[in-house]
Amino acid sequence: MGTLKNVPCGQTVKVRRLAGEGPVRRRIMDMGITKGVDVYVRKVAPLGDPVEVTVRGYELSLRKADAEMIEVE
């Protein structure tokens, strides 16, 4: 399917893999976004930044650059 950045509002997707490395990848994992978890896209700001998602019952705002590193299916 691509990356979380391209998912339209109101859809739930499953994380396939995290790109990136080091501290950035670690920060995304610390937010609860790991392989196999479901992510619901709640809202996308008019210019696409940030993307609001629900993960493991938490609401998060992700920068477009971070959402691009999350491959989903």
Buried (B, 14 or more C-beta within 10 A) or exposed (E): EEBBBEBEEEEEBEBBEBEBEEEBBEEBEEBEBBEEEEBBBBEBEEEEBBBBBBBEEEEBEBEBEBBBBBBBE
